[in-house]
Amino acid sequence: MTIRLPDTTTPLKIGTRGSPLAMAQAYETRTRLAEAFDLPQEAFEIIIISVTGDAIQDRPLKDIGGKGLFTREIEEDLLCGKIDIAVHSMKDMPTVQPEGLILDTYLPREDVRDAFISQTLKKITDLRSGAIVGTSSLRRKAQLLNRRPDLIVVEFRGNVQTRLKKLSNGIAECTFLACAGLNRLSMSEVPATPIDPHDMLPAVAQGAIGIERRLSDENTAELLAAIHDIPTGQVLAAERQFLAALDGSCETPIAGLATLSGHTLHLKGEVLRPDGSKALSATRSGTISDGILLGTDLADELLKRAGPNFFDWH
């Protein structure tokens, strides 16, 4: 098949959210495509799409619908042809795509770690008893309270810049951000201390950018194949299967990380009660080709150990 390349008169339309981080991810996608095919930047048009998750900042995600709030409007525009591809933070993505869409292109994964952010402190153990911590992540909240039930956690919605402003205003003594986002935004001035994944296992697919397209669009599939990072796809397949088998969402504290060592894939997963009162973790290792099976098997073990009502809020 001969690839039909975009040009300045018929540019490839890249859909994205409008936050600074989402824009940085769209720019990276555009740059990689332009370099892969020796095309000018003008052969690509970035289209900002307003999504519900960004518009509503005053309530927790679980109260307004979960992960799909960051993708629904973008996917609707992709299905009807207003855009050709959609660029997503993979940790925001539901494990199932709408009929007619496929997510099979990933850029090289960034730093997977969480970062501890504070104007004066360096790590979780530095926090005084009763300190106020801001986070909108149920996973981070549960992990933190599992280690430090003496802390107070408050809701901290918003993009990177919004959360940093809340921190500087003294609403909380610390917060957490993904190292990947800080790196992509070149925000080296932020007082961030990376947290070892052994101490705080990251969200499934944290640090990864995914590119969604129409299943029927073979030309775009050929274009995207040139920038797909195979190792990232391999680890995300295992992590996202683990999440899917748990029926995970923004309403359930789940963490997972897969890594590669030669031809071996290592997967660690964790589930927590929402109040942090209990945490269960387990690991699996196997061949890279068995990533899906490892994810399913790991989820099955944790579900059996958790028993019914583990994730209940009351």
N, C-alpha and C positions, 0 to 999 in steps of 0.2 A: 504493500500500500504506500502510495506517495503522500507524504504529509503536506497538507495545505497550511502554509505558515500565515500567521496574522501579519497585518501591515498597518500603516498609519491611517489608511482609509477604512479598513475593516479590522479594528483592533480586537484582541481577545479581552473580554470583559471579566474582570476579577471582582467578585463580591466580597465584602468584609464589613464587620462592625466598625464603628467610628472611633473607638478608643485609641489612644496613642499606641498601645501595645498591639492591638489588632491591625492598625495601619502599618506598624513596623513589620509585622508578619506578612502582610500583603506586599509590601515593598521588597522583602526578601524573596518572595515567590516570583515577583516580576523580574527581579535582577537575575535570579537563577535561570529563568526561562529565556530571558534576553541573551544571556551569555551562552546558554546551551545551543542556541540557533543563530548567534551573531546578529541579533535584531536590535533595533533602537528601542529605547524605553517607550516611545510613542506608539509602538505596536501593541501596547497593553494599556487598557483603561481601567483604573481602579474606581469602583462604584461603592459608595458608603450606603449601607442599609441600616435603618433604625430597627432595633430589636427590643422586645418587651423587657428583657432582662436588664438592659441598660437604662430604659426609661423609668422603671420603678426601682427606686433606691432605698425606700423607707421601710421595706418589709423583707424578712428572710425569704430566700428562694423557695424553701419548702412550702411557704404559705401562698405562693403565686404560681406554682406549677413545675418547678425543677429545671433540669438541664435544657429542655427544649426551648426555654425562653431565650436562649442565646443563639438559636439556630433556625427557629421556625420561619421567620420572615425571609431570611436569606435563602432557605431551601425552597420556599414558595417562588421566589424570583428565579431561582435556578431551574425549577421545573417548567416554568412558563417561558423561559428563554430570554429573560431580561439580562441575565448574566451567563457566562460560559463556565466559570468555575467558582467555587467558594472556598475561602481560606479560613480555617478554624483552629483554635486552640483545642488539642485533642482531649484534654481533661474536661472540656465542656460538652463533649459530644455524647449523645445517647448511643447505646451499643447497636441499635437498629436504625437504618436509614429509611426514609420514605420510599415507597415503591417508585422505581424509575431513576433513583439516584444511587451512586456508589462512591465509597470512600476507600481508595486503594493507592493513594500517593502520599508519601510522608517525606518531609525534609529531614536532614540529619538532626537528631535529637540534641537539645541543649542540656545544660546542667539540670539534673533531675531533682536536686535538693530543695528543701524549704530553707528560707532565711529568717533568722530572728532579727527583728528590727526594733531598735530602741535608741533614743538620744543619749542615754547614759549607761545602759547595761549591755553585757556581751552575750549572756546565755540565760536559759530558763532558770537555772539554779540560782542566779543572781536576784531573782524576783523575791521581794518580801512577801510574807504571808498576807493575804488579803489584797494583793496588788490587782489592778484592773488590766485585763488583757483584751484587745480588740481583734475579733476575727469573724468573718461570715462563713467560714468553712466548718461544717459539722465534724469533718474528719479531724481537723486541727484542734477544735474545741475538745473533742472526746479524747484525743491523744494527750493533750495538755492536762486535762482534769484527771486522766488516769495516773499521770505522774505527780501532779500537784493539785489534789482536790481542795487545797486551801486557797486557790486563786479564784478571782471573779472574772467571768468571760462575758463581754458585751458584744452586741452586733456591730459589725464594721463593714458594711457594704460599700461598693464603689470601685472605680478603677485604681490603678497604682497611685496616681497622683492624688486622688481624693482621699485614699487611706493614709497617705503620708501627711496630708494636711490635717486630718483628724488627729494624728499622732502628735504633730507639732502644736496643736491646740490644747493638748493635755487631756483629751478624752480618755486615753489609755496610756499605760506606761510602756507597752510594747505591742507589736503586732507581728504577723508573719506574711511574707510574700514568697513567691517562687523565684529562685535564683535565675531561672531562665528568662523571666520577664524583665528583671533588672538588667541582665546582660544584653538582651535584645534592645532595650531602651538606652543602653550605655550609661546607666545611672550608677556609676562607681562612687559618687559622692554620698549615696545613701548609707547610713550606718548599719550595715548588714553583716551578720555572722552566719555563714552556712551551717546547717545542722546535718550531722551524719545520718544517712538513711537508717542506720541501726537504732538511732535514738528517736527519729520521727520518720516513719516510712511514708513516702510521698503518695499523692493521689495517683490512681491509675492513669497512665499516659502523660503525666506531668512533664513539661519541657518539650513536647512534640507538637509539630504543626502538621495538620492534615489538609489535603486538598480534595474537595468533593466535586463530582461532575455528573452529568447525565449518563446513564448506563448505555444509552443508544448512540452517544457521541464518540464514535471511534477515532475521529481525527484528533479530538482533544485528548483522548486516551494515549495516543501515540506521542503527542507533545509532552504530556506529563510523565511518561515513562522515562524521558531523558533526565528528569530531576529527582526521580524516586530513589530514596535511600533504603536499600534492602535490609541492612541490619535493624534499622528503626522499625521497619515493617514486621520483622520477625519477632522482636520483643513486644511490640504493641499487640500483635495477634494473640499472644499468650495472656497479656495483662487484660485486654478487653474481653477475652473469653471468660477469664476469671470473674470479671465484673458482671458480664451477662449471665453467667451461671448462678451468681448470687442475686440476680435481679436487682442490681445496684442502681442507685440514683442519688440525687443531691439530698435525699431524705435519710440516707443510711451512711453511717461512718465506715467507709471501706478504704483501705490503702493497698497498694500492690506495686511491685517493681520486678521486672525481669531484666537480667543481664546475660551477656554472652561471654563465654570463656572457650575459645577455640570453636569446636563443634557442639559444645554443651550449652544448654540454656538453663539458667537458674531462676526460679520464680519464688518470691516470698509474698505472702498475702496476710492481711490483718483485717479483722472485723472488731468493732467496739460497740458497747452499749452507748447510746447517745449521751448519757451523763458521765461517761468515762469510768463507770464503776467496774467494768470488766472488759478485758481485751483478750482476744484469741488470735494466735498467729501460727503459721505453718509454712513449710517450704517444700518445693519439688525441684528435681533436676532431671534432665533427659536430653535427648537429641533435639536440635532446633526444629526438625520436622514434626516433632511431637508437641509443639507449643500449645496447640489447641487442647489436646488431651490433658496436658499438665494443668492448664487453667481450669478445666472442668473438674479434674480430680481434686485439685486443691480447694476449690469452692465446695465440693461435696463434703470433704472432711470438715471444713469449718462450719458448714450448715448443720451437720450432724452434732458436732460438739456444742454449737450454740443452742440448739433446741428451739422450741417454739417461743415466740414473744420476745426474743433476744433484742430486737430493734425497737420494741414498743417505747413510746414516749412517756407512758404513764405507768 
